Each structure stands twice: as structure tokens, then as C-alpha cells.
Amino acid sequence: MASFEKDDLYYKDYTWVHSKGDNPNITGKIDQSKVSGKEGYEVLDFIQAFMKEYKLTTKAEGQKVEKMLKACKDKFPTTHERTKIKEIIVQNWSKF
């Protein structure tokens, strides 16, 4: 699998400073199972985990996940749960 890193992100307006009580080194299931669409390290972790789970390999696919994550967050602003966001992205992958 190809790696997807910070420089590969399509959007560049993320904050890379974690909020109080949030540890950037603890991500995934341990990190409250939520994604902040403003915090770069959480977005990047979500994309990397999604790509690994669904065996995506290209930068374009990673950016598609990112764009869909942003669209999901814009359309469903109260949806922060990783599992729900992942479900929405999977359901709409071919439509996006």
C-alpha cells in the first residue's frame, strides 16, 4: 500500500495543534472514536486507516476520502463518529 502523508492532503487549512485534553499521539479507537474535521492529525489518521482497511493505494484515492470526509462533515455537521462517517463514505464512494 502506498503511504498517504500530510503533504498529500488536498486541503491545507487544518490545525496541527491539538486541543486541550486531546493527545495527537493517541488516535483511532482510543481517540474517542470521533474525527475533528479541523484537526489535521485526526483527518490524516482517518484517511490512513480507511485506505488500509479498503486497500486503497493511490494519492488520488486518499484525497477522495479526504474530500468525502469534508463533504460528509459539511452535510452532517453533527456526525463526528468515525464508524458513521466511514459508513457514509462507503455508501457514496461510487457516486462521488
Biopython code that builds the backbone (N, CA, C, O; Angstrom):
import numpy as np
from Bio.PDB.StructureBuilder import StructureBuilder

atoms = [
    (1, "MET", "N", (0.844, -1.183, 0.000)),
    (1, "MET", "CA", (0.000, 0.000, 0.000)),
    (1, "MET", "C", (0.885, 1.240, 0.000)),
    (1, "MET", "O", (1.869, 1.317, 0.736)),
    (2, "ALA", "N", (0.528, 2.188, -0.819)),
    (2, "ALA", "CA", (1.246, 3.466, -0.852)),
    (2, "ALA", "C", (0.929, 4.248, 0.411)),
    (2, "ALA", "O", (-0.154, 4.117, 0.982)),
    (3, "SER", "N", (1.878, 5.055, 0.837)),
    (3, "SER", "CA", (1.628, 5.855, 2.032)),
    (3, "SER", "C", (0.892, 7.143, 1.648)),
    (3, "SER", "O", (0.999, 7.628, 0.522)),
    (4, "PHE", "N", (0.159, 7.669, 2.595)),
    (4, "PHE", "CA", (-0.551, 8.931, 2.423)),
    (4, "PHE", "C", (-0.154, 9.786, 3.614)),
    (4, "PHE", "O", (-0.426, 9.434, 4.761)),
    (5, "GLU", "N", (0.486, 10.903, 3.338)),
    (5, "GLU", "CA", (1.062, 11.720, 4.393)),
    (5, "GLU", "C", (0.500, 13.145, 4.377)),
    (5, "GLU", "O", (-0.302, 13.497, 3.511)),
    (6, "LYS", "N", (0.918, 13.929, 5.315)),
    (6, "LYS", "CA", (0.453, 15.312, 5.483)),
    (6, "LYS", "C", (0.547, 16.109, 4.184)),
    (6, "LYS", "O", (-0.379, 16.841, 3.836)),
    (7, "ASP", "N", (1.647, 15.970, 3.477)),
    (7, "ASP", "CA", (1.842, 16.727, 2.232)),
    (7, "ASP", "C", (0.897, 16.291, 1.115)),
    (7, "ASP", "O", (0.733, 17.008, 0.128)),
    (8, "ASP", "N", (0.276, 15.123, 1.261)),
    (8, "ASP", "CA", (-0.651, 14.616, 0.252)),
    (8, "ASP", "C", (-2.066, 15.148, 0.423)),
    (8, "ASP", "O", (-2.895, 15.005, -0.475)),
    (9, "LEU", "N", (-2.349, 15.761, 1.569)),
    (9, "LEU", "CA", (-3.695, 16.280, 1.819)),
    (9, "LEU", "C", (-4.071, 17.325, 0.778)),
    (9, "LEU", "O", (-3.247, 18.155, 0.394)),
    (10, "TYR", "N", (-5.295, 17.278, 0.334)),
    (10, "TYR", "CA", (-5.802, 18.218, -0.665)),
    (10, "TYR", "C", (-6.044, 19.591, -0.028)),
    (10, "TYR", "O", (-5.650, 20.622, -0.573)),
    (11, "TYR", "N", (-6.693, 19.582, 1.123)),
    (11, "TYR", "CA", (-6.972, 20.836, 1.836)),
    (11, "TYR", "C", (-5.798, 21.147, 2.747)),
    (11, "TYR", "O", (-5.181, 20.247, 3.317)),
    (12, "LYS", "N", (-5.501, 22.417, 2.875)),
    (12, "LYS", "CA", (-4.327, 22.822, 3.649)),
    (12, "LYS", "C", (-4.700, 23.664, 4.870)),
    (12, "LYS", "O", (-3.824, 24.253, 5.504)),
    (13, "ASP", "N", (-5.987, 23.728, 5.205)),
    (13, "ASP", "CA", (-6.439, 24.638, 6.261)),
    (13, "ASP", "C", (-6.637, 23.955, 7.621)),
    (13, "ASP", "O", (-7.395, 24.446, 8.458)),
    (14, "TYR", "N", (-5.965, 22.839, 7.837)),
    (14, "TYR", "CA", (-6.104, 22.130, 9.106)),
    (14, "TYR", "C", (-5.227, 22.772, 10.176)),
    (14, "TYR", "O", (-4.215, 23.410, 9.884)),
    (15, "THR", "N", (-5.644, 22.584, 11.410)),
    (15, "THR", "CA", (-4.791, 22.976, 12.519)),
    (15, "THR", "C", (-3.987, 21.740, 12.921)),
    (15, "THR", "O", (-4.501, 20.622, 12.908)),
    (16, "TRP", "N", (-2.752, 21.951, 13.269)),
    (16, "TRP", "CA", (-1.885, 20.848, 13.670)),
    (16, "TRP", "C", (-1.523, 20.967, 15.146)),
    (16, "TRP", "O", (-0.604, 20.306, 15.630)),
    (17, "VAL", "N", (-2.254, 21.810, 15.843)),
    (17, "VAL", "CA", (-2.093, 21.966, 17.280)),
    (17, "VAL", "C", (-3.302, 21.300, 17.922)),
    (17, "VAL", "O", (-4.441, 21.654, 17.620)),
    (18, "HIS", "N", (-3.063, 20.354, 18.790)),
    (18, "HIS", "CA", (-4.186, 19.632, 19.389)),
    (18, "HIS", "C", (-4.880, 20.480, 20.446)),
    (18, "HIS", "O", (-4.265, 21.329, 21.090)),
    (19, "SER", "N", (-6.162, 20.233, 20.607)),
    (19, "SER", "CA", (-6.945, 20.959, 21.590)),
    (19, "SER", "C", (-6.642, 20.430, 22.988)),
    (19, "SER", "O", (-6.117, 19.326, 23.138)),
    (20, "LYS", "N", (-6.967, 21.204, 23.991)),
    (20, "LYS", "CA", (-6.711, 20.833, 25.371)),
    (20, "LYS", "C", (-7.365, 19.482, 25.678)),
    (20, "LYS", "O", (-8.537, 19.262, 25.374)),
    (21, "GLY", "N", (-6.608, 18.611, 26.266)),
    (21, "GLY", "CA", (-7.125, 17.300, 26.617)),
    (21, "GLY", "C", (-7.091, 16.300, 25.483)),
    (21, "GLY", "O", (-7.480, 15.147, 25.668)),
    (22, "ASP", "N", (-6.635, 16.714, 24.313)),
    (22, "ASP", "CA", (-6.580, 15.834, 23.153)),
    (22, "ASP", "C", (-5.118, 15.531, 22.856)),
    (22, "ASP", "O", (-4.320, 16.451, 22.680)),
    (23, "ASN", "N", (-4.768, 14.282, 22.800)),
    (23, "ASN", "CA", (-3.394, 13.877, 22.561)),
    (23, "ASN", "C", (-3.235, 13.472, 21.101)),
    (23, "ASN", "O", (-3.862, 12.506, 20.667)),
    (24, "PRO", "N", (-2.409, 14.189, 20.327)),
    (24, "PRO", "CA", (-2.244, 13.861, 18.907)),
    (24, "PRO", "C", (-1.572, 12.518, 18.669)),
    (24, "PRO", "O", (-1.609, 11.996, 17.555)),
    (25, "ASN", "N", (-0.967, 11.960, 19.691)),
    (25, "ASN", "CA", (-0.312, 10.666, 19.553)),
    (25, "ASN", "C", (-1.254, 9.505, 19.841)),
    (25, "ASN", "O", (-0.893, 8.342, 19.661)),
    (26, "ILE", "N", (-2.451, 9.824, 20.285)),
    (26, "ILE", "CA", (-3.455, 8.790, 20.524)),
    (26, "ILE", "C", (-4.567, 9.004, 19.522)),
    (26, "ILE", "O", (-5.306, 9.986, 19.595)),
    (27, "THR", "N", (-4.680, 8.081, 18.588)),
    (27, "THR", "CA", (-5.676, 8.219, 17.533)),
    (27, "THR", "C", (-6.426, 6.911, 17.369)),
    (27, "THR", "O", (-6.170, 5.940, 18.082)),
    (28, "GLY", "N", (-7.342, 6.895, 16.439)),
    (28, "GLY", "CA", (-8.112, 5.686, 16.163)),
    (28, "GLY", "C", (-9.153, 5.432, 17.229)),
    (28, "GLY", "O", (-9.770, 6.368, 17.738)),
    (29, "LYS", "N", (-9.352, 4.171, 17.570)),
    (29, "LYS", "CA", (-10.398, 3.798, 18.520)),
    (29, "LYS", "C", (-10.168, 4.426, 19.886)),
    (29, "LYS", "O", (-11.123, 4.748, 20.593)),
    (30, "ILE", "N", (-8.918, 4.597, 20.255)),
    (30, "ILE", "CA", (-8.613, 5.181, 21.561)),
    (30, "ILE", "C", (-9.028, 6.648, 21.612)),
    (30, "ILE", "O", (-9.378, 7.154, 22.678)),
    (31, "ASP", "N", (-8.992, 7.324, 20.489)),
    (31, "ASP", "CA", (-9.276, 8.763, 20.442)),
    (31, "ASP", "C", (-10.773, 9.027, 20.348)),
    (31, "ASP", "O", (-11.233, 9.671, 19.405)),
    (32, "GLN", "N", (-11.523, 8.539, 21.309)),
    (32, "GLN", "CA", (-12.949, 8.829, 21.454)),
    (32, "GLN", "C", (-13.786, 8.407, 20.256)),
    (32, "GLN", "O", (-14.969, 8.743, 20.203)),
    (33, "SER", "N", (-13.238, 7.705, 19.318)),
    (33, "SER", "CA", (-13.915, 7.237, 18.099)),
    (33, "SER", "C", (-14.548, 8.367, 17.300)),
    (33, "SER", "O", (-15.517, 8.146, 16.573)),
    (34, "LYS", "N", (-14.013, 9.565, 17.427)),
    (34, "LYS", "CA", (-14.546, 10.722, 16.707)),
    (34, "LYS", "C", (-13.460, 11.348, 15.839)),
    (34, "LYS", "O", (-12.267, 11.139, 16.056)),
    (35, "VAL", "N", (-13.904, 12.121, 14.851)),
    (35, "VAL", "CA", (-12.983, 12.813, 13.960)),
    (35, "VAL", "C", (-13.306, 14.296, 13.989)),
    (35, "VAL", "O", (-14.452, 14.694, 13.782)),
    (36, "SER", "N", (-12.311, 15.097, 14.242)),
    (36, "SER", "CA", (-12.477, 16.541, 14.097)),
    (36, "SER", "C", (-12.011, 16.891, 12.694)),
    (36, "SER", "O", (-10.855, 16.651, 12.344)),
    (37, "GLY", "N", (-12.890, 17.449, 11.901)),
    (37, "GLY", "CA", (-12.548, 17.816, 10.533)),
    (37, "GLY", "C", (-11.616, 19.010, 10.443)),
    (37, "GLY", "O", (-11.200, 19.393, 9.350)),
    (38, "LYS", "N", (-11.286, 19.598, 11.577)),
    (38, "LYS", "CA", (-10.388, 20.752, 11.597)),
    (38, "LYS", "C", (-8.979, 20.375, 12.037)),
    (38, "LYS", "O", (-8.026, 21.110, 11.779)),
    (39, "GLU", "N", (-8.848, 19.237, 12.697)),
    (39, "GLU", "CA", (-7.554, 18.824, 13.222)),
    (39, "GLU", "C", (-6.875, 17.870, 12.239)),
    (39, "GLU", "O", (-7.329, 16.750, 12.007)),
    (40, "GLY", "N", (-5.775, 18.355, 11.675)),
    (40, "GLY", "CA", (-5.093, 17.617, 10.625)),
    (40, "GLY", "C", (-4.681, 16.219, 10.997)),
    (40, "GLY", "O", (-4.817, 15.298, 10.191)),
    (41, "TYR", "N", (-4.175, 16.039, 12.214)),
    (41, "TYR", "CA", (-3.698, 14.709, 12.571)),
    (41, "TYR", "C", (-4.851, 13.711, 12.685)),
    (41, "TYR", "O", (-4.657, 12.523, 12.429)),
    (42, "GLU", "N", (-6.052, 14.173, 13.066)),
    (42, "GLU", "CA", (-7.200, 13.271, 13.121)),
    (42, "GLU", "C", (-7.703, 12.929, 11.722)),
    (42, "GLU", "O", (-8.056, 11.782, 11.446)),
    (43, "VAL", "N", (-7.733, 13.924, 10.844)),
    (43, "VAL", "CA", (-8.140, 13.688, 9.453)),
    (43, "VAL", "C", (-7.161, 12.721, 8.788)),
    (43, "VAL", "O", (-7.569, 11.766, 8.128)),
    (44, "LEU", "N", (-5.876, 12.979, 8.970)),
    (44, "LEU", "CA", (-4.852, 12.134, 8.361)),
    (44, "LEU", "C", (-4.952, 10.703, 8.884)),
    (44, "LEU", "O", (-4.856, 9.752, 8.108)),
    (45, "ASP", "N", (-5.141, 10.547, 10.181)),
    (45, "ASP", "CA", (-5.286, 9.210, 10.751)),
    (45, "ASP", "C", (-6.506, 8.498, 10.172)),
    (45, "ASP", "O", (-6.436, 7.316, 9.837)),
    (46, "PHE", "N", (-7.623, 9.217, 10.054)),
    (46, "PHE", "CA", (-8.838, 8.620, 9.486)),
    (46, "PHE", "C", (-8.583, 8.146, 8.062)),
    (46, "PHE", "O", (-8.944, 7.026, 7.703)),
    (47, "ILE", "N", (-7.958, 9.000, 7.248)),
    (47, "ILE", "CA", (-7.689, 8.647, 5.846)),
    (47, "ILE", "C", (-6.767, 7.433, 5.768)),
    (47, "ILE", "O", (-7.028, 6.499, 5.009)),
    (48, "GLN", "N", (-5.700, 7.445, 6.548)),
    (48, "GLN", "CA", (-4.756, 6.324, 6.518)),
    (48, "GLN", "C", (-5.434, 5.014, 6.932)),
    (48, "GLN", "O", (-5.215, 3.974, 6.310)),
    (49, "ALA", "N", (-6.247, 5.069, 7.971)),
    (49, "ALA", "CA", (-6.946, 3.858, 8.433)),
    (49, "ALA", "C", (-7.951, 3.376, 7.384)),
    (49, "ALA", "O", (-8.070, 2.177, 7.134)),
    (50, "PHE", "N", (-8.674, 4.320, 6.772)),
    (50, "PHE", "CA", (-9.653, 3.974, 5.744)),
    (50, "PHE", "C", (-8.949, 3.329, 4.552)),
    (50, "PHE", "O", (-9.399, 2.305, 4.036)),
    (51, "MET", "N", (-7.845, 3.933, 4.120)),
    (51, "MET", "CA", (-7.102, 3.393, 2.980)),
    (51, "MET", "C", (-6.588, 1.989, 3.270)),
    (51, "MET", "O", (-6.638, 1.112, 2.407)),
    (52, "LYS", "N", (-6.100, 1.782, 4.478)),
    (52, "LYS", "CA", (-5.590, 0.460, 4.843)),
    (52, "LYS", "C", (-6.720, -0.565, 4.855)),
    (52, "LYS", "O", (-6.575, -1.659, 4.311)),
    (53, "GLU", "N", (-7.836, -0.213, 5.469)),
    (53, "GLU", "CA", (-8.959, -1.151, 5.569)),
    (53, "GLU", "C", (-9.523, -1.539, 4.208)),
    (53, "GLU", "O", (-9.880, -2.695, 3.982)),
    (54, "TYR", "N", (-9.601, -0.563, 3.303)),
    (54, "TYR", "CA", (-10.205, -0.816, 1.988)),
    (54, "TYR", "C", (-9.167, -1.012, 0.881)),
    (54, "TYR", "O", (-9.498, -1.022, -0.305)),
    (55, "LYS", "N", (-7.911, -1.168, 1.290)),
    (55, "LYS", "CA", (-6.809, -1.476, 0.370)),
    (55, "LYS", "C", (-6.689, -0.460, -0.767)),
    (55, "LYS", "O", (-6.477, -0.820, -1.925)),
    (56, "LEU", "N", (-6.830, 0.813, -0.407)),
    (56, "LEU", "CA", (-6.626, 1.888, -1.374)),
    (56, "LEU", "C", (-5.141, 2.187, -1.429)),
    (56, "LEU", "O", (-4.451, 2.087, -0.414)),
    (57, "THR", "N", (-4.639, 2.554, -2.601)),
    (57, "THR", "CA", (-3.184, 2.664, -2.750)),
    (57, "THR", "C", (-2.683, 3.974, -3.338)),
    (57, "THR", "O", (-1.478, 4.226, -3.320)),
    (58, "THR", "N", (-3.563, 4.810, -3.854)),
    (58, "THR", "CA", (-3.069, 5.989, -4.557)),
    (58, "THR", "C", (-3.352, 7.277, -3.789)),
    (58, "THR", "O", (-4.252, 7.347, -2.953)),
    (59, "LYS", "N", (-2.564, 8.274, -4.099)),
    (59, "LYS", "CA", (-2.768, 9.606, -3.524)),
    (59, "LYS", "C", (-4.166, 10.127, -3.887)),
    (59, "LYS", "O", (-4.842, 10.731, -3.054)),
    (60, "ALA", "N", (-4.588, 9.893, -5.115)),
    (60, "ALA", "CA", (-5.908, 10.343, -5.567)),
    (60, "ALA", "C", (-7.022, 9.707, -4.737)),
    (60, "ALA", "O", (-8.008, 10.368, -4.410)),
    (61, "GLU", "N", (-6.871, 8.437, -4.398)),
    (61, "GLU", "CA", (-7.884, 7.777, -3.573)),
    (61, "GLU", "C", (-7.904, 8.363, -2.162)),
    (61, "GLU", "O", (-8.970, 8.555, -1.577)),
    (62, "GLY", "N", (-6.730, 8.643, -1.629)),
    (62, "GLY", "CA", (-6.648, 9.263, -0.308)),
    (62, "GLY", "C", (-7.294, 10.639, -0.303)),
    (62, "GLY", "O", (-7.999, 11.002, 0.638)),
    (63, "GLN", "N", (-7.049, 11.397, -1.359)),
    (63, "GLN", "CA", (-7.663, 12.729, -1.463)),
    (63, "GLN", "C", (-9.171, 12.619, -1.661)),
    (63, "GLN", "O", (-9.919, 13.487, -1.210)),
    (64, "LYS", "N", (-9.618, 11.577, -2.321)),
    (64, "LYS", "CA", (-11.061, 11.372, -2.472)),
    (64, "LYS", "C", (-11.691, 11.116, -1.099)),
    (64, "LYS", "O", (-12.754, 11.656, -0.790)),
    (65, "VAL", "N", (-11.039, 10.301, -0.288)),
    (65, "VAL", "CA", (-11.531, 10.058, 1.072)),
    (65, "VAL", "C", (-11.589, 11.385, 1.827)),
    (65, "VAL", "O", (-12.569, 11.670, 2.516)),
    (66, "GLU", "N", (-10.544, 12.190, 1.696)),
    (66, "GLU", "CA", (-10.496, 13.490, 2.370)),
    (66, "GLU", "C", (-11.641, 14.395, 1.917)),
    (66, "GLU", "O", (-12.318, 15.008, 2.742)),
    (67, "LYS", "N", (-11.850, 14.474, 0.616)),
    (67, "LYS", "CA", (-12.925, 15.324, 0.081)),
    (67, "LYS", "C", (-14.294, 14.817, 0.533)),
    (67, "LYS", "O", (-15.185, 15.606, 0.846)),
    (68, "MET", "N", (-14.450, 13.505, 0.564)),
    (68, "MET", "CA", (-15.721, 12.940, 1.018)),
    (68, "MET", "C", (-15.918, 13.172, 2.512)),
    (68, "MET", "O", (-17.034, 13.420, 2.967)),
    (69, "LEU", "N", (-14.835, 13.090, 3.265)),
    (69, "LEU", "CA", (-14.907, 13.388, 4.698)),
    (69, "LEU", "C", (-15.367, 14.815, 4.915)),
    (69, "LEU", "O", (-16.228, 15.072, 5.756)),
    (70, "LYS", "N", (-14.798, 15.747, 4.158)),
    (70, "LYS", "CA", (-15.191, 17.149, 4.274)),
    (70, "LYS", "C", (-16.643, 17.332, 3.850)),
    (70, "LYS", "O", (-17.390, 18.046, 4.519)),
    (71, "ALA", "N", (-17.057, 16.706, 2.758)),
    (71, "ALA", "CA", (-18.443, 16.814, 2.302)),
    (71, "ALA", "C", (-19.392, 16.218, 3.336)),
    (71, "ALA", "O", (-20.471, 16.752, 3.590)),
    (72, "CYS", "N", (-18.976, 15.114, 3.919)),
    (72, "CYS", "CA", (-19.786, 14.461, 4.949)),
    (72, "CYS", "C", (-19.934, 15.387, 6.152)),
    (72, "CYS", "O", (-21.028, 15.529, 6.699)),
    (73, "LYS", "N", (-18.843, 16.011, 6.559)),
    (73, "LYS", "CA", (-18.870, 16.902, 7.717)),
    (73, "LYS", "C", (-19.698, 18.151, 7.409)),
    (73, "LYS", "O", (-20.354, 18.687, 8.302)),
    (74, "ASP", "N", (-19.678, 18.622, 6.157)),
    (74, "ASP", "CA", (-20.481, 19.785, 5.777)),
    (74, "ASP", "C", (-21.967, 19.435, 5.734)),
    (74, "ASP", "O", (-22.811, 20.229, 6.150)),
    (75, "LYS", "N", (-22.278, 18.247, 5.229)),
    (75, "LYS", "CA", (-23.671, 17.829, 5.085)),
    (75, "LYS", "C", (-24.266, 17.365, 6.417)),
    (75, "LYS", "O", (-25.446, 17.581, 6.694)),
    (76, "PHE", "N", (-23.428, 16.727, 7.232)),
    (76, "PHE", "CA", (-23.880, 16.201, 8.520)),
    (76, "PHE", "C", (-22.984, 16.755, 9.629)),
    (76, "PHE", "O", (-22.169, 16.017, 10.184)),
    (77, "PRO", "N", (-23.119, 18.028, 9.957)),
    (77, "PRO", "CA", (-22.188, 18.653, 10.903)),
    (77, "PRO", "C", (-22.192, 18.043, 12.296)),
    (77, "PRO", "O", (-21.231, 18.225, 13.043)),
    (78, "THR", "N", (-23.230, 17.335, 12.661)),
    (78, "THR", "CA", (-23.251, 16.724, 13.987)),
    (78, "THR", "C", (-22.685, 15.307, 13.974)),
    (78, "THR", "O", (-22.569, 14.679, 15.026)),
    (79, "THR", "N", (-22.337, 14.805, 12.810)),
    (79, "THR", "CA", (-21.785, 13.452, 12.695)),
    (79, "THR", "C", (-20.271, 13.520, 12.824)),
    (79, "THR", "O", (-19.581, 13.998, 11.922)),
    (80, "HIS", "N", (-19.769, 13.047, 13.933)),
    (80, "HIS", "CA", (-18.333, 13.009, 14.144)),
    (80, "HIS", "C", (-17.827, 11.591, 14.368)),
    (80, "HIS", "O", (-16.619, 11.351, 14.393)),
    (81, "GLU", "N", (-18.749, 10.660, 14.529)),
    (81, "GLU", "CA", (-18.368, 9.281, 14.802)),
    (81, "GLU", "C", (-17.668, 8.665, 13.596)),
    (81, "GLU", "O", (-18.187, 8.689, 12.480)),
    (82, "ARG", "N", (-16.490, 8.118, 13.840)),
    (82, "ARG", "CA", (-15.712, 7.504, 12.766)),
    (82, "ARG", "C", (-16.506, 6.427, 12.033)),
    (82, "ARG", "O", (-16.473, 6.358, 10.805)),
    (83, "THR", "N", (-17.210, 5.597, 12.774)),
    (83, "THR", "CA", (-17.939, 4.498, 12.136)),
    (83, "THR", "C", (-19.050, 5.019, 11.233)),
    (83, "THR", "O", (-19.276, 4.469, 10.155)),
    (84, "LYS", "N", (-19.738, 6.060, 11.653)),
    (84, "LYS", "CA", (-20.825, 6.625, 10.842)),
    (84, "LYS", "C", (-20.257, 7.319, 9.598)),
    (84, "LYS", "O", (-20.788, 7.163, 8.499)),
    (85, "ILE", "N", (-19.189, 8.075, 9.777)),
    (85, "ILE", "CA", (-18.561, 8.760, 8.639)),
    (85, "ILE", "C", (-18.055, 7.730, 7.635)),
    (85, "ILE", "O", (-18.243, 7.878, 6.427)),
    (86, "LYS", "N", (-17.411, 6.684, 8.152)),
    (86, "LYS", "CA", (-16.898, 5.628, 7.270)),
    (86, "LYS", "C", (-18.044, 4.990, 6.496)),
    (86, "LYS", "O", (-17.921, 4.744, 5.296)),
    (87, "GLU", "N", (-19.132, 4.727, 7.159)),
    (87, "GLU", "CA", (-20.313, 4.129, 6.537)),
    (87, "GLU", "C", (-20.847, 5.026, 5.410)),
    (87, "GLU", "O", (-21.179, 4.537, 4.330)),
    (88, "ILE", "N", (-20.928, 6.309, 5.659)),
    (88, "ILE", "CA", (-21.420, 7.259, 4.651)),
    (88, "ILE", "C", (-20.485, 7.287, 3.444)),
    (88, "ILE", "O", (-20.942, 7.303, 2.301)),
    (89, "ILE", "N", (-19.183, 7.293, 3.697)),
    (89, "ILE", "CA", (-18.209, 7.317, 2.598)),
    (89, "ILE", "C", (-18.320, 6.036, 1.765)),
    (89, "ILE", "O", (-18.336, 6.099, 0.535)),
    (90, "VAL", "N", (-18.393, 4.897, 2.413)),
    (90, "VAL", "CA", (-18.508, 3.621, 1.688)),
    (90, "VAL", "C", (-19.777, 3.602, 0.834)),
    (90, "VAL", "O", (-19.742, 3.199, -0.329)),
    (91, "GLN", "N", (-20.884, 4.034, 1.412)),
    (91, "GLN", "CA", (-22.166, 4.028, 0.688)),
    (91, "GLN", "C", (-22.156, 4.957, -0.518)),
    (91, "GLN", "O", (-22.859, 4.704, -1.497)),
    (92, "ASN", "N", (-21.376, 6.017, -0.462)),
    (92, "ASN", "CA", (-21.400, 7.029, -1.519)),
    (92, "ASN", "C", (-20.145, 7.045, -2.379)),
    (92, "ASN", "O", (-19.979, 7.948, -3.199)),
    (93, "TRP", "N", (-19.261, 6.073, -2.214)),
    (93, "TRP", "CA", (-17.974, 6.064, -2.923)),
    (93, "TRP", "C", (-18.147, 6.178, -4.439)),
    (93, "TRP", "O", (-17.468, 6.984, -5.075)),
    (94, "SER", "N", (-19.029, 5.398, -5.014)),
    (94, "SER", "CA", (-19.176, 5.397, -6.478)),
    (94, "SER", "C", (-19.941, 6.610, -6.984)),
    (94, "SER", "O", (-19.891, 6.907, -8.178)),
    (95, "LYS", "N", (-20.640, 7.313, -6.116)),
    (95, "LYS", "CA", (-21.406, 8.493, -6.517)),
    (95, "LYS", "C", (-20.602, 9.781, -6.467)),
    (95, "LYS", "O", (-21.012, 10.797, -7.028)),
    (96, "PHE", "N", (-19.458, 9.739, -5.794)),
    (96, "PHE", "CA", (-18.704, 10.960, -5.558)),
    (96, "PHE", "C", (-17.688, 11.190, -6.653)),
    (96, "PHE", "O", (-16.956, 12.179, -6.619)),
]
sb = StructureBuilder()
sb.init_structure("model")
sb.init_model(0)
sb.init_chain("A")
sb.init_seg("    ")
for serial, (resi, resn, name, xyz) in enumerate(atoms, 1):
    if name == "N":
        sb.init_residue(resn, " ", resi, " ")
    sb.init_atom(name, np.array(xyz, "f"), 0.0, 1.0, " ", f" {name:<3s}", serial, name[0])
structure = sb.get_structure()
